[in-house]
Amino acid sequence: MEVVGVVGVTGAIGLTGAGVGVGVVFAALIVGTARNPFVKAQLYNYAILGFALAEAVGLFALMMAFLILYG
């Protein structure tokens, strides 16, 4: 397999994982809010933090893929 194919697969796996992570974070926010609506503000803050961390991991994977491709 060529380097370009490996890099494409690596980037796709990293971004797919980030997408799944964001989905899990917001699904947990919905479930937590449904269980206890009084802590909605605190759960929302945690969800935004989780969203940022999941996206950072995805962008890190994409950056590594580009570094492998062009480095």
All heavy atoms as a GROMACS GRO file, in nm:
protein
  502
    1MET      N    1   0.085  -0.118   0.000
    1MET     CA    2   0.000   0.000   0.000
    1MET      C    3   0.089   0.124   0.000
    1MET      O    4   0.188   0.129   0.071
    1MET     CB    5  -0.090  -0.002   0.124
    1MET     CG    6  -0.197   0.106   0.121
    1MET     SD    7  -0.298   0.110   0.272
    1MET     CE    8  -0.430   0.002   0.225
    2GLU      N    9   0.050   0.221  -0.078
    2GLU     CA   10   0.130   0.344  -0.086
    2GLU      C   11   0.115   0.427   0.040
    2GLU      O   12   0.022   0.408   0.119
    2GLU     CB   13   0.084   0.426  -0.206
    2GLU     CG   14   0.109   0.360  -0.338
    2GLU     CD   15   0.062   0.446  -0.453
    2GLU    OE1   16   0.023   0.562  -0.428
    2GLU    OE2   17   0.063   0.397  -0.566
    3VAL      N   18   0.206   0.522   0.055
    3VAL     CA   19   0.203   0.610   0.172
    3VAL      C   20   0.075   0.694   0.171
    3VAL      O   21   0.014   0.717   0.276
    3VAL     CB   22   0.328   0.701   0.174
    3VAL    CG1   23   0.318   0.803   0.285
    3VAL    CG2   24   0.453   0.617   0.189
    4VAL      N   25   0.031   0.736   0.053
    4VAL     CA   26  -0.090   0.818   0.044
    4VAL      C   27  -0.210   0.740   0.095
    4VAL      O   28  -0.296   0.794   0.166
    4VAL     CB   29  -0.112   0.866  -0.101
    4VAL    CG1   30  -0.241   0.941  -0.114
    4VAL    CG2   31   0.005   0.949  -0.148
    5GLY      N   32  -0.220   0.612   0.062
    5GLY     CA   33  -0.331   0.531   0.110
    5GLY      C   34  -0.329   0.513   0.260
    5GLY      O   35  -0.433   0.519   0.326
    6VAL      N   36  -0.211   0.491   0.314
    6VAL     CA   37  -0.197   0.475   0.460
    6VAL      C   38  -0.236   0.604   0.531
    6VAL      O   39  -0.306   0.602   0.633
    6VAL     CB   40  -0.053   0.433   0.496
    6VAL    CG1   41  -0.032   0.435   0.646
    6VAL    CG2   42  -0.022   0.297   0.440
    7VAL      N   43  -0.193   0.716   0.476
    7VAL     CA   44  -0.224   0.845   0.538
    7VAL      C   45  -0.374   0.871   0.530
    7VAL      O   46  -0.435   0.920   0.626
    7VAL     CB   47  -0.144   0.958   0.470
    7VAL    CG1   48  -0.193   1.094   0.514
    7VAL    CG2   49   0.003   0.942   0.501
    8GLY      N   50  -0.435   0.838   0.418
    8GLY     CA   51  -0.580   0.857   0.406
    8GLY      C   52  -0.657   0.775   0.506
    8GLY      O   53  -0.752   0.823   0.569
    9VAL      N   54  -0.617   0.650   0.523
    9VAL     CA   55  -0.684   0.563   0.619
    9VAL      C   56  -0.661   0.613   0.761
    9VAL      O   57  -0.754   0.615   0.843
    9VAL     CB   58  -0.633   0.417   0.603
    9VAL    CG1   59  -0.681   0.330   0.717
    9VAL    CG2   60  -0.678   0.361   0.470
   10THR      N   61  -0.540   0.658   0.791
   10THR     CA   62  -0.509   0.710   0.925
   10THR      C   63  -0.593   0.832   0.957
   10THR      O   64  -0.651   0.844   1.065
   10THR     CB   65  -0.360   0.745   0.935
   10THR    OG1   66  -0.282   0.631   0.904
   10THR    CG2   67  -0.325   0.794   1.074
   11GLY      N   68  -0.601   0.925   0.863
   11GLY     CA   69  -0.681   1.045   0.885
   11GLY      C   70  -0.828   1.014   0.898
   11GLY      O   71  -0.899   1.070   0.982
   12ALA      N   72  -0.877   0.921   0.816
   12ALA     CA   73  -1.019   0.884   0.823
   12ALA      C   74  -1.054   0.818   0.955
   12ALA      O   75  -1.160   0.846   1.014
   12ALA     CB   76  -1.054   0.791   0.707
   13ILE      N   77  -0.967   0.731   1.004
   13ILE     CA   78  -0.994   0.664   1.132
   13ILE      C   79  -0.993   0.766   1.246
   13ILE      O   80  -1.078   0.762   1.335
   13ILE     CB   81  -0.891   0.552   1.156
   13ILE    CG1   82  -0.917   0.436   1.061
   13ILE    CG2   83  -0.896   0.504   1.301
   13ILE    CD1   84  -0.812   0.328   1.066
   14GLY      N   85  -0.897   0.857   1.242
   14GLY     CA   86  -0.890   0.959   1.348
   14GLY      C   87  -1.012   1.049   1.350
   14GLY      O   88  -1.069   1.078   1.456
   15LEU      N   89  -1.057   1.092   1.234
   15LEU     CA   90  -1.173   1.180   1.229
   15LEU      C   91  -1.303   1.106   1.257
   15LEU      O   92  -1.397   1.164   1.314
   15LEU     CB   93  -1.179   1.252   1.094
   15LEU     CG   94  -1.066   1.352   1.073
   15LEU    CD1   95  -1.072   1.411   0.933
   15LEU    CD2   96  -1.069   1.462   1.177
   16THR      N   97  -1.309   0.979   1.220
   16THR     CA   98  -1.427   0.899   1.255
   16THR      C   99  -1.437   0.882   1.406
   16THR      O  100  -1.546   0.893   1.464
   16THR     CB  101  -1.420   0.762   1.186
   16THR    OG1  102  -1.412   0.782   1.046
   16THR    CG2  103  -1.541   0.678   1.219
   17GLY      N  104  -1.324   0.858   1.469
   17GLY     CA  105  -1.323   0.846   1.616
   17GLY      C  106  -1.366   0.975   1.683
   17GLY      O  107  -1.439   0.973   1.783
   18ALA      N  108  -1.325   1.088   1.627
   18ALA     CA  109  -1.368   1.216   1.684
   18ALA      C  110  -1.517   1.236   1.668
   18ALA      O  111  -1.586   1.284   1.759
   18ALA     CB  112  -1.292   1.330   1.617
   19GLY      N  113  -1.571   1.197   1.553
   19GLY     CA  114  -1.715   1.209   1.531
   19GLY      C  115  -1.794   1.122   1.627
   19GLY      O  116  -1.898   1.164   1.681
   20VAL      N  117  -1.748   1.001   1.648
   20VAL     CA  118  -1.814   0.911   1.743
   20VAL      C  119  -1.805   0.968   1.885
   20VAL      O  120  -1.902   0.964   1.962
   20VAL     CB  121  -1.753   0.770   1.736
   20VAL    CG1  122  -1.801   0.682   1.850
   20VAL    CG2  123  -1.785   0.706   1.602
   21GLY      N  124  -1.689   1.023   1.919
   21GLY     CA  125  -1.672   1.082   2.052
   21GLY      C  126  -1.766   1.199   2.076
   21GLY      O  127  -1.826   1.210   2.184
   22VAL      N  128  -1.783   1.284   1.976
   22VAL     CA  129  -1.876   1.397   1.990
   22VAL      C  130  -2.019   1.346   2.006
   22VAL      O  131  -2.096   1.397   2.089
   22VAL     CB  132  -1.862   1.492   1.870
   22VAL    CG1  133  -1.974   1.594   1.868
   22VAL    CG2  134  -1.728   1.561   1.872
   23GLY      N  135  -2.054   1.244   1.930
   23GLY     CA  136  -2.188   1.187   1.942
   23GLY      C  137  -2.213   1.129   2.080
   23GLY      O  138  -2.321   1.147   2.138
   24VAL      N  139  -2.114   1.061   2.135
   24VAL     CA  140  -2.128   1.002   2.269
   24VAL      C  141  -2.141   1.112   2.374
   24VAL      O  142  -2.222   1.101   2.468
   24VAL     CB  143  -2.008   0.910   2.299
   24VAL    CG1  144  -2.002   0.871   2.445
   24VAL    CG2  145  -2.014   0.787   2.212
   25VAL      N  146  -2.063   1.219   2.360
   25VAL     CA  147  -2.068   1.328   2.457
   25VAL      C  148  -2.208   1.391   2.461
   25VAL      O  149  -2.267   1.410   2.567
   25VAL     CB  150  -1.961   1.435   2.426
   25VAL    CG1  151  -1.986   1.563   2.500
   25VAL    CG2  152  -1.824   1.382   2.459
   26PHE      N  153  -2.263   1.422   2.344
   26PHE     CA  154  -2.393   1.487   2.343
   26PHE      C  155  -2.507   1.391   2.374
   26PHE      O  156  -2.611   1.433   2.427
   26PHE     CB  157  -2.414   1.563   2.212
   26PHE     CG  158  -2.336   1.691   2.210
   26PHE    CD1  159  -2.224   1.705   2.130
   26PHE    CD2  160  -2.372   1.797   2.290
   26PHE    CE1  161  -2.151   1.821   2.129
   26PHE    CE2  162  -2.300   1.914   2.291
   26PHE     CZ  163  -2.189   1.927   2.211
   27ALA      N  164  -2.490   1.262   2.345
   27ALA     CA  165  -2.590   1.164   2.387
   27ALA      C  166  -2.594   1.155   2.540
   27ALA      O  167  -2.702   1.148   2.600
   27ALA     CB  168  -2.558   1.027   2.327
   28ALA      N  169  -2.476   1.160   2.602
   28ALA     CA  170  -2.471   1.158   2.748
   28ALA      C  171  -2.533   1.285   2.806
   28ALA      O  172  -2.597   1.281   2.912
   28ALA     CB  173  -2.327   1.142   2.796
   29LEU      N  174  -2.514   1.399   2.737
   29LEU     CA  175  -2.577   1.524   2.783
   29LEU      C  176  -2.729   1.511   2.780
   29LEU      O  177  -2.797   1.551   2.876
   29LEU     CB  178  -2.532   1.640   2.695
   29LEU     CG  179  -2.604   1.773   2.720
   29LEU    CD1  180  -2.570   1.828   2.857
   29LEU    CD2  181  -2.567   1.873   2.612
   30ILE      N  182  -2.783   1.455   2.674
   30ILE     CA  183  -2.929   1.440   2.663
   30ILE      C  184  -2.982   1.345   2.770
   30ILE      O  185  -3.082   1.374   2.836
   30ILE     CB  186  -2.966   1.392   2.521
   30ILE    CG1  187  -2.937   1.503   2.422
   30ILE    CG2  188  -3.112   1.350   2.515
   30ILE    CD1  189  -2.946   1.460   2.278
   31VAL      N  190  -2.913   1.234   2.790
   31VAL     CA  191  -2.957   1.138   2.891
   31VAL      C  192  -2.946   1.198   3.031
   31VAL      O  193  -3.038   1.184   3.113
   31VAL     CB  194  -2.875   1.007   2.881
   31VAL    CG1  195  -2.900   0.917   2.999
   31VAL    CG2  196  -2.908   0.936   2.752
   32GLY      N  197  -2.837   1.266   3.059
   32GLY     CA  198  -2.820   1.328   3.190
   32GLY      C  199  -2.922   1.436   3.218
   32GLY      O  200  -2.973   1.448   3.331
   33THR      N  201  -2.955   1.515   3.117
   33THR     CA  202  -3.055   1.620   3.135
   33THR      C  203  -3.194   1.558   3.153
   33THR      O  204  -3.274   1.610   3.231
   33THR     CB  205  -3.054   1.715   3.014
   33THR    OG1  206  -2.924   1.769   2.999
   33THR    CG2  207  -3.153   1.828   3.033
   34ALA      N  208  -3.221   1.449   3.083
   34ALA     CA  209  -3.350   1.383   3.100
   34ALA      C  210  -3.363   1.321   3.239
   34ALA      O  211  -3.473   1.321   3.297
   34ALA     CB  212  -3.368   1.275   2.994
   35ARG      N  213  -3.254   1.273   3.293
   35ARG     CA  214  -3.260   1.212   3.427
   35ARG      C  215  -3.271   1.316   3.538
   35ARG      O  216  -3.342   1.292   3.636
   35ARG     CB  217  -3.136   1.126   3.452
   35ARG     CG  218  -3.136   0.996   3.380
   35ARG     CD  219  -3.006   0.922   3.408
   35ARG     NE  220  -3.012   0.787   3.358
   35ARG     CZ  221  -3.037   0.681   3.433
   35ARG    NH1  222  -3.058   0.694   3.562
   35ARG    NH2  223  -3.040   0.562   3.379
   36ASN      N  224  -3.199   1.426   3.522
   36ASN     CA  225  -3.200   1.529   3.627
   36ASN      C  226  -3.192   1.667   3.562
   36ASN      O  227  -3.082   1.717   3.537
   36ASN     CB  228  -3.083   1.507   3.723
   36ASN     CG  229  -3.093   1.593   3.845
   36ASN    OD1  230  -3.184   1.672   3.859
   36ASN    ND2  231  -2.996   1.579   3.936
   37PRO      N  232  -3.305   1.729   3.534
   37PRO     CA  233  -3.303   1.858   3.464
   37PRO      C  234  -3.243   1.973   3.546
   37PRO      O  235  -3.209   2.077   3.490
   37PRO     CB  236  -3.450   1.887   3.436
   37PRO     CG  237  -3.527   1.768   3.476
   37PRO     CD  238  -3.438   1.678   3.554
   38PHE      N  239  -3.227   1.955   3.675
   38PHE     CA  240  -3.177   2.064   3.759
   38PHE      C  241  -3.027   2.087   3.742
   38PHE      O  242  -2.977   2.192   3.781
   38PHE     CB  243  -3.209   2.037   3.906
   38PHE     CG  244  -3.358   2.031   3.932
   38PHE    CD1  245  -3.418   1.911   3.965
   38PHE    CD2  246  -3.435   2.145   3.921
   38PHE    CE1  247  -3.555   1.906   3.987
   38PHE    CE2  248  -3.571   2.141   3.944
   38PHE     CZ  249  -3.633   2.021   3.976
   39VAL      N  250  -2.955   1.992   3.688
   39VAL     CA  251  -2.811   2.009   3.668
   39VAL      C  252  -2.777   2.032   3.521
   39VAL      O  253  -2.666   2.005   3.476
   39VAL     CB  254  -2.732   1.887   3.723
   39VAL    CG1  255  -2.745   1.878   3.873
   39VAL    CG2  256  -2.775   1.759   3.655
   40LYS      N  257  -2.873   2.087   3.448
   40LYS     CA  258  -2.855   2.108   3.304
   40LYS      C  259  -2.736   2.199   3.274
   40LYS      O  260  -2.655   2.169   3.184
   40LYS     CB  261  -2.982   2.168   3.244
   40LYS     CG  262  -2.973   2.194   3.097
   40LYS     CD  263  -3.101   2.257   3.044
   40LYS     CE  264  -3.087   2.288   2.898
   40LYS     NZ  265  -3.207   2.354   2.845
   41ALA      N  266  -2.720   2.307   3.347
   41ALA     CA  267  -2.611   2.402   3.320
   41ALA      C  268  -2.474   2.338   3.344
   41ALA      O  269  -2.381   2.355   3.264
   41ALA     CB  270  -2.628   2.527   3.406
   42GLN      N  271  -2.461   2.264   3.453
   42GLN     CA  272  -2.334   2.199   3.483
   42GLN      C  273  -2.302   2.091   3.380
   42GLN      O  274  -2.189   2.079   3.334
   42GLN     CB  275  -2.339   2.138   3.623
   42GLN     CG  276  -2.207   2.079   3.667
   42GLN     CD  277  -2.214   2.023   3.808
   42GLN    OE1  278  -2.321   2.014   3.866
   42GLN    NE2  279  -2.100   1.983   3.860
   43LEU      N  280  -2.403   2.013   3.341
   43LEU     CA  281  -2.380   1.910   3.240
   43LEU      C  282  -2.344   1.971   3.105
   43LEU      O  283  -2.263   1.916   3.030
   43LEU     CB  284  -2.505   1.822   3.225
   43LEU     CG  285  -2.537   1.728   3.339
   43LEU    CD1  286  -2.667   1.654   3.312
   43LEU    CD2  287  -2.424   1.629   3.360
   44TYR      N  288  -2.405   2.085   3.073
   44TYR     CA  289  -2.373   2.151   2.946
   44TYR      C  290  -2.227   2.195   2.944
   44TYR      O  291  -2.160   2.180   2.842
   44TYR     CB  292  -2.467   2.270   2.925
   44TYR     CG  293  -2.446   2.338   2.793
   44TYR    CD1  294  -2.492   2.280   2.675
   44TYR    CD2  295  -2.379   2.459   2.785
   44TYR    CE1  296  -2.472   2.342   2.553
   44TYR    CE2  297  -2.359   2.521   2.663
   44TYR     CZ  298  -2.406   2.462   2.548
   44TYR     OH  299  -2.385   2.523   2.427
   45ASN      N  300  -2.178   2.249   3.055
   45ASN     CA  301  -2.038   2.289   3.061
   45ASN      C  302  -1.945   2.169   3.042
   45ASN      O  303  -1.844   2.178   2.971
   45ASN     CB  304  -2.008   2.358   3.194
   45ASN     CG  305  -2.073   2.493   3.204
   45ASN    OD1  306  -2.104   2.556   3.104
   45ASN    ND2  307  -2.097   2.538   3.326
   46TYR      N  308  -1.978   2.057   3.104
   46TYR     CA  309  -1.897   1.937   3.087
   46TYR      C  310  -1.905   1.886   2.943
   46TYR      O  311  -1.806   1.836   2.889
   46TYR     CB  312  -1.942   1.826   3.183
   46TYR     CG  313  -1.910   1.854   3.328
   46TYR    CD1  314  -1.989   1.803   3.430
   46TYR    CD2  315  -1.800   1.930   3.364
   46TYR    CE1  316  -1.960   1.828   3.562
   46TYR    CE2  317  -1.770   1.954   3.496
   46TYR     CZ  318  -1.850   1.903   3.595
   46TYR     OH  319  -1.821   1.927   3.726
   47ALA      N  320  -2.022   1.897   2.881
   47ALA     CA  321  -2.037   1.850   2.742
   47ALA      C  322  -1.954   1.935   2.647
   47ALA      O  323  -1.892   1.881   2.554
   47ALA     CB  324  -2.185   1.854   2.702
   48ILE      N  325  -1.950   2.065   2.669
   48ILE     CA  326  -1.868   2.150   2.583
   48ILE      C  327  -1.720   2.117   2.600
   48ILE      O  328  -1.644   2.112   2.503
   48ILE     CB  329  -1.896   2.299   2.612
   48ILE    CG1  330  -2.040   2.334   2.574
   48ILE    CG2  331  -1.799   2.389   2.540
   48ILE    CD1  332  -2.071   2.314   2.428
   49LEU      N  333  -1.678   2.089   2.721
   49LEU     CA  334  -1.539   2.048   2.745
   49LEU      C  335  -1.509   1.915   2.676
   49LEU      O  336  -1.405   1.900   2.611
   49LEU     CB  337  -1.513   2.038   2.896
   49LEU     CG  338  -1.372   1.993   2.936
   49LEU    CD1  339  -1.270   2.097   2.892
   49LEU    CD2  340  -1.366   1.971   3.086
   50GLY      N  341  -1.599   1.820   2.688
   50GLY     CA  342  -1.581   1.691   2.620
   50GLY      C  343  -1.579   1.704   2.470
   50GLY      O  344  -1.503   1.637   2.400
   51PHE      N  345  -1.665   1.794   2.418
   51PHE     CA  346  -1.666   1.819   2.273
   51PHE      C  347  -1.532   1.875   2.227
   51PHE      O  348  -1.477   1.830   2.126
   51PHE     CB  349  -1.779   1.917   2.241
   51PHE     CG  350  -1.772   1.975   2.103
   51PHE    CD1  351  -1.809   1.900   1.993
   51PHE    CD2  352  -1.730   2.105   2.083
   51PHE    CE1  353  -1.803   1.953   1.866
   51PHE    CE2  354  -1.723   2.159   1.957
   51PHE     CZ  355  -1.760   2.082   1.847
   52ALA      N  356  -1.480   1.970   2.302
   52ALA     CA  357  -1.352   2.031   2.264
   52ALA      C  358  -1.238   1.929   2.268
   52ALA      O  359  -1.153   1.927   2.178
   52ALA     CB  360  -1.322   2.149   2.357
   53LEU      N  361  -1.237   1.844   2.369
   53LEU     CA  362  -1.131   1.742   2.378
   53LEU      C  363  -1.142   1.639   2.266
   53LEU      O  364  -1.041   1.598   2.209
   53LEU     CB  365  -1.135   1.675   2.515
   53LEU     CG  366  -1.096   1.764   2.632
   53LEU    CD1  367  -1.117   1.690   2.764
   53LEU    CD2  368  -0.952   1.809   2.620
   54ALA      N  369  -1.265   1.598   2.234
   54ALA     CA  370  -1.283   1.500   2.126
   54ALA      C  371  -1.241   1.559   1.991
   54ALA      O  372  -1.175   1.493   1.911
   54ALA     CB  373  -1.428   1.454   2.120
   55GLU      N  374  -1.277   1.683   1.966
   55GLU     CA  375  -1.236   1.747   1.841
   55GLU      C  376  -1.085   1.769   1.836
   55GLU      O  377  -1.025   1.759   1.730
   55GLU     CB  378  -1.309   1.881   1.825
   55GLU     CG  379  -1.451   1.865   1.780
   55GLU     CD  380  -1.463   1.804   1.642
   55GLU    OE1  381  -1.386   1.841   1.551
   55GLU    OE2  382  -1.549   1.716   1.627
   56ALA      N  383  -1.025   1.798   1.950
   56ALA     CA  384  -0.880   1.817   1.952
   56ALA      C  385  -0.808   1.688   1.915
   56ALA      O  386  -0.709   1.690   1.842
   56ALA     CB  387  -0.835   1.866   2.090
   57VAL      N  388  -0.857   1.576   1.962
   57VAL     CA  389  -0.796   1.447   1.927
   57VAL      C  390  -0.811   1.420   1.778
   57VAL      O  391  -0.717   1.373   1.712
   57VAL     CB  392  -0.857   1.333   2.012
   57VAL    CG1  393  -0.816   1.198   1.961
   57VAL    CG2  394  -0.818   1.350   2.157
   58GLY      N  395  -0.927   1.451   1.722
   58GLY     CA  396  -0.948   1.433   1.579
   58GLY      C  397  -0.857   1.522   1.495
   58GLY      O  398  -0.800   1.478   1.396
   59LEU      N  399  -0.844   1.646   1.535
   59LEU     CA  400  -0.756   1.737   1.462
   59LEU      C  401  -0.610   1.697   1.477
   59LEU      O  402  -0.530   1.715   1.384
   59LEU     CB  403  -0.778   1.880   1.509
   59LEU     CG  404  -0.913   1.941   1.471
   59LEU    CD1  405  -0.929   2.078   1.534
   59LEU    CD2  406  -0.928   1.949   1.321
   60PHE      N  407  -0.574   1.642   1.592
   60PHE     CA  408  -0.438   1.592   1.611
   60PHE      C  409  -0.410   1.475   1.517
   60PHE      O  410  -0.302   1.467   1.457
   60PHE     CB  411  -0.418   1.550   1.757
   60PHE     CG  412  -0.280   1.504   1.788
   60PHE    CD1  413  -0.174   1.593   1.791
   60PHE    CD2  414  -0.255   1.370   1.815
   60PHE    CE1  415  -0.045   1.550   1.818
   60PHE    CE2  416  -0.127   1.326   1.842
   60PHE     CZ  417  -0.022   1.416   1.845
   61ALA      N  418  -0.507   1.386   1.500
   61ALA     CA  419  -0.490   1.274   1.408
   61ALA      C  420  -0.477   1.324   1.264
   61ALA      O  421  -0.394   1.274   1.188
   61ALA     CB  422  -0.608   1.178   1.420
   62LEU      N  423  -0.555   1.423   1.228
   62LEU     CA  424  -0.545   1.479   1.094
   62LEU      C  425  -0.410   1.547   1.072
   62LEU      O  426  -0.349   1.533   0.966
   62LEU     CB  427  -0.659   1.578   1.070
   62LEU     CG  428  -0.672   1.635   0.931
   62LEU    CD1  429  -0.703   1.525   0.831
   62LEU    CD2  430  -0.780   1.742   0.927
   63MET      N  431  -0.364   1.618   1.174
   63MET     CA  432  -0.233   1.683   1.164
   63MET      C  433  -0.121   1.580   1.149
   63MET      O  434  -0.030   1.598   1.068
   63MET     CB  435  -0.208   1.768   1.289
   63MET     CG  436  -0.076   1.842   1.288
   63MET     SD  437  -0.038   1.922   1.442
   63MET     CE  438  -0.012   1.783   1.550
   64MET      N  439  -0.129   1.470   1.222
   64MET     CA  440  -0.029   1.365   1.209
   64MET      C  441  -0.032   1.304   1.069
   64MET      O  442   0.073   1.274   1.011
   64MET     CB  443  -0.052   1.256   1.314
   64MET     CG  444  -0.012   1.294   1.453
   64MET     SD  445   0.165   1.308   1.465
   64MET     CE  446   0.182   1.477   1.507
   65ALA      N  447  -0.152   1.286   1.014
   65ALA     CA  448  -0.163   1.230   0.880
   65ALA      C  449  -0.097   1.323   0.778
   65ALA      O  450  -0.024   1.278   0.689
   65ALA     CB  451  -0.310   1.209   0.845
   66PHE      N  452  -0.119   1.453   0.791
   66PHE     CA  453  -0.056   1.547   0.698
   66PHE      C  454   0.096   1.553   0.718
   66PHE      O  455   0.170   1.568   0.621
   66PHE     CB  456  -0.116   1.686   0.711
   66PHE     CG  457  -0.248   1.701   0.642
   66PHE    CD1  458  -0.354   1.762   0.705
   66PHE    CD2  459  -0.266   1.653   0.514
   66PHE    CE1  460  -0.476   1.776   0.642
   66PHE    CE2  461  -0.388   1.665   0.450
   66PHE     CZ  462  -0.494   1.726   0.513
   67LEU      N  463   0.141   1.541   0.843
   67LEU     CA  464   0.285   1.539   0.867
   67LEU      C  465   0.351   1.416   0.805
   67LEU      O  466   0.462   1.425   0.751
   67LEU     CB  467   0.315   1.546   1.016
   67LEU     CG  468   0.303   1.684   1.080
   67LEU    CD1  469   0.321   1.672   1.232
   67LEU    CD2  470   0.405   1.779   1.022
   68ILE      N  471   0.283   1.303   0.813
   68ILE     CA  472   0.338   1.183   0.751
   68ILE      C  473   0.339   1.197   0.599
   68ILE      O  474   0.434   1.158   0.532
   68ILE     CB  475   0.255   1.058   0.794
   68ILE    CG1  476   0.275   1.031   0.941
   68ILE    CG2  477   0.293   0.937   0.710
   68ILE    CD1  478   0.179   0.928   0.998
   69LEU      N  479   0.233   1.256   0.544
   69LEU     CA  480   0.222   1.269   0.399
   69LEU      C  481   0.324   1.366   0.342
   69LEU      O  482   0.389   1.337   0.242
   69LEU     CB  483   0.080   1.313   0.362
   69LEU     CG  484   0.051   1.329   0.213
   69LEU    CD1  485   0.066   1.195   0.142
   69LEU    CD2  486  -0.089   1.383   0.193
   70TYR      N  487   0.339   1.482   0.405
   70TYR     CA  488   0.424   1.587   0.349
   70TYR      C  489   0.558   1.602   0.420
   70TYR      O  490   0.636   1.688   0.385
   70TYR     CB  491   0.351   1.721   0.351
   70TYR     CG  492   0.230   1.720   0.261
   70TYR    CD1  493   0.102   1.732   0.316
   70TYR    CD2  494   0.243   1.706   0.125
   70TYR    CE1  495  -0.008   1.732   0.234
   70TYR    CE2  496   0.133   1.705   0.043
   70TYR     CZ  497   0.006   1.718   0.097
   70TYR     OH  498  -0.103   1.717   0.017
   71GLY      N  499   0.582   1.525   0.524
   71GLY     CA  500   0.705   1.539   0.601
   71GLY      C  501   0.819   1.455   0.554
   71GLY      O  502   0.825   1.378   0.467
   0.00000   0.00000   0.00000
